[in-house]
């Protein structure tokens, strides 16, 4: 014990350790006595050597112990799930204390625990599962600033309370819904457009700003009316959620996904630290690409509070063309041929024959179309003459691909009318679900993406699979970037059937060099798909990033990758 205590002092004071070891070496080699007393000399040398060995033994043991305690992670670059113990979260009493402290820190009025608030943050009607009673959030924190978020996360860390970020609530994969007793941080009140830089074509906005809100604001400001955010997702989507899922939408063909429309992000880490990923230049080679790390991270690494977004310039003239084809293969080949000719479109949307049948039955449009695969083009340019030249060449190319009908808008009003079939198709599908399938039917929305060159064969095989099942389905997509939604209608008793079918669809997509998610994210329902797509080692590397940034695993737990050997998601899915 004395030797171990003695060694601890050496370990804690490395300079003292060095001096004492030098003393041992000196004493071990020093001639201590004269040649006349060799036995005493031998005994002294032996004793010194023995003492040095004992000290060395204890030093190695103590150093190993000290080193292992200071190492946060084992050696290696990945973290397999079986290397983790289940996360240790605070109790219900700890959660209650944490919420009380949050109220004191940022204001009692920002803390809401009503049944209505909890219900709103539990389900939006589009996710395939919902939290069970013991997985529901206990309080919702309506933060209003980055500092609010930081204070909340510091207290959540202190009490080890899981936190789920939430804003627009339009997520389709369960990323914003809880799998554990937790608190919700709702950023929807952080809805300020902080600054617009028209000469630089960018803007600084808070996390809770909606993309529609931003574009409406720009159209109302003198000198800014021709600017817009090019990433146009589903109605109601907020900037932070679009960052977290790398969302896209109809405009992605021309302007790219959300990640391509971001310059920098301000975010709060799990321990409450505030970071900004970049400054405002359009290009930077300074440091790690932290912006890219947070894009698509689904709130598992940090809570986004401010975003500097790129703004696009609206083309002065835009029109719409609707083109119908006998087969999906013809329609996809036409798009590929147009791209190879150098065409740029504001949108290229595809509805398959089943979806066109749904459109025609809806009575929500003034026209009737053939029930065949149909492309909807948005064509824009500097003026009408330029756009007319585009249309002339478009007609030539689609005819080479066996199109059966081409219709172009002759006015802005007609352009709006023509594109309405695509713009409003979701609402038409919801009506179809109740009227044609079952009053309790649900819709499983997928968002696979493949290279355009493999899209036709992918859709053909997916169709062959689904046609063998007792299920209704429709296919629509952003064909300009190979992203398609095969939406399946099912009764509650068909849940397992649809789950298995979607898994087979994922395998078909992977066989065609595709991905399980083109724009909606992974959330809870696609975690296994992600591992099939990227491989176990890549997922283990992602898990290493997660636990290095969030060692307590309190931030949006269980989303995108598993972080608990006793994963609760199967229980969550029982809440369907």
CORLIN-V856929 format. One record per backbone hydrogen bond with DSSP energy under -1.0 kcal/mol. CO is the residue of the C=O (numbers start at 1). NH is the residue of the N-H. If there is no record, write none. Layout:
co: <CO | CO>
nh: <NH | NH>
//
This chain:
co: <1 | 2 | 3 | 4 | 5 | 7 | 8 | 9 | 13 | 14 | 15 | 16 | 17 | 18 | 19 | 20 | 21 | 22 | 23 | 24 | 25 | 26 | 34 | 37 | 38 | 39 | 40 | 41 | 42 | 43 | 44 | 45 | 46 | 47 | 48 | 49 | 50 | 51 | 52 | 53 | 54 | 55 | 56 | 57 | 58 | 59 | 60 | 61 | 62 | 63 | 64 | 65 | 66 | 67 | 80 | 81 | 91 | 92 | 93 | 94 | 95 | 96 | 97 | 98 | 99 | 100 | 101 | 102 | 103 | 107 | 108 | 110 | 112 | 114 | 115 | 116 | 117 | 119 | 132 | 139 | 140 | 141 | 141 | 145 | 146 | 147 | 148 | 149 | 150 | 151 | 152 | 153 | 154 | 155 | 156 | 160 | 162 | 163 | 164 | 166 | 173 | 174 | 182 | 183 | 184 | 185 | 186 | 187 | 189 | 190 | 192 | 195 | 197 | 197 | 201 | 202 | 203 | 204 | 204 | 205 | 206 | 207 | 209 | 210 | 211 | 212 | 213 | 214 | 215 | 218 | 221 | 224 | 226 | 228 | 234 | 237 | 238 | 239 | 240 | 241 | 242 | 243 | 244 | 247 | 249 | 251 | 251 | 252 | 257 | 258 | 261 | 264 | 265 | 266 | 266 | 267 | 268 | 269 | 273 | 275 | 288 | 289 | 290 | 291 | 294 | 297 | 303 | 305 | 306 | 307 | 308 | 308 | 309 | 312 | 317 | 319 | 320 | 321 | 322 | 323 | 324 | 324 | 327 | 328 | 329 | 330 | 331 | 332 | 333 | 334 | 335 | 336 | 338 | 339 | 347 | 348 | 349 | 350 | 351 | 352 | 353 | 354 | 355 | 356 | 357 | 370 | 373 | 374 | 375 | 376 | 377 | 378 | 378 | 379 | 381 | 383 | 384 | 385 | 386 | 387 | 388 | 389 | 390 | 391 | 392 | 393 | 394 | 395 | 396 | 398 | 399 | 405 | 407 | 411 | 412 | 413 | 414 | 415 | 419 | 420 | 422 | 424 | 425 | 426 | 427 | 428 | 429 | 430 | 431 | 432 | 433 | 438 | 442 | 444 | 447 | 448 | 449 | 451 | 452 | 454 | 455 | 456 | 457 | 458 | 459 | 460 | 461 | 462 | 463 | 465 | 466 | 469 | 472 | 474 | 475 | 476 | 477 | 477 | 478 | 478 | 482 | 483 | 485 | 487 | 488 | 490 | 491 | 492 | 494 | 495 | 496 | 497 | 498 | 499 | 500 | 501 | 502 | 503 | 504 | 505 | 506 | 507 | 509 | 510 | 515 | 522 | 523 | 526 | 527 | 528 | 529 | 530 | 531 | 535 | 536 | 537 | 538 | 539 | 540 | 540 | 541 | 542 | 543 | 544 | 545 | 546 | 550 | 554 | 556 | 559 | 568 | 569 | 571 | 572 | 573>
nh: <5 | 6 | 7 | 8 | 9 | 11 | 12 | 13 | 17 | 18 | 19 | 20 | 21 | 22 | 23 | 24 | 25 | 26 | 27 | 28 | 29 | 30 | 37 | 41 | 42 | 43 | 44 | 45 | 46 | 47 | 48 | 49 | 50 | 51 | 52 | 53 | 54 | 55 | 56 | 57 | 58 | 59 | 60 | 61 | 62 | 63 | 64 | 65 | 66 | 67 | 68 | 69 | 70 | 71 | 83 | 84 | 95 | 96 | 97 | 98 | 99 | 100 | 101 | 102 | 103 | 104 | 105 | 106 | 107 | 110 | 111 | 142 | 140 | 118 | 119 | 120 | 121 | 122 | 135 | 184 | 112 | 143 | 186 | 149 | 150 | 151 | 152 | 153 | 154 | 155 | 156 | 157 | 158 | 159 | 161 | 90 | 183 | 556 | 185 | 187 | 524 | 177 | 138 | 164 | 141 | 166 | 143 | 190 | 191 | 208 | 206 | 204 | 201 | 202 | 311 | 197 | 309 | 194 | 195 | 307 | 209 | 240 | 239 | 214 | 215 | 216 | 217 | 218 | 219 | 221 | 224 | 227 | 314 | 312 | 237 | 211 | 242 | 243 | 244 | 245 | 247 | 296 | 298 | 258 | 252 | 254 | 255 | 256 | 260 | 261 | 310 | 308 | 277 | 305 | 306 | 275 | 303 | 272 | 269 | 267 | 290 | 293 | 294 | 295 | 297 | 300 | 268 | 207 | 266 | 205 | 263 | 264 | 203 | 228 | 381 | 379 | 409 | 377 | 407 | 375 | 404 | 405 | 331 | 332 | 333 | 334 | 335 | 336 | 337 | 338 | 339 | 340 | 343 | 342 | 378 | 480 | 376 | 477 | 374 | 356 | 357 | 358 | 359 | 360 | 361 | 372 | 325 | 351 | 323 | 349 | 321 | 346 | 347 | 319 | 317 | 387 | 388 | 389 | 390 | 391 | 392 | 393 | 394 | 395 | 396 | 397 | 398 | 399 | 400 | 403 | 402 | 324 | 322 | 415 | 416 | 417 | 418 | 419 | 423 | 424 | 425 | 428 | 429 | 430 | 431 | 432 | 433 | 434 | 435 | 436 | 438 | 441 | 490 | 488 | 518 | 484 | 515 | 454 | 455 | 458 | 459 | 460 | 461 | 462 | 463 | 464 | 465 | 466 | 467 | 468 | 469 | 471 | 489 | 487 | 352 | 485 | 350 | 479 | 481 | 483 | 450 | 478 | 476 | 474 | 444 | 442 | 494 | 495 | 498 | 499 | 500 | 501 | 502 | 503 | 504 | 505 | 506 | 507 | 508 | 509 | 510 | 511 | 514 | 513 | 449 | 526 | 560 | 530 | 531 | 532 | 533 | 534 | 535 | 539 | 540 | 541 | 542 | 543 | 79 | 544 | 545 | 546 | 547 | 548 | 549 | 550 | 553 | 163 | 559 | 561 | 572 | 573 | 574 | 575 | 576>
//
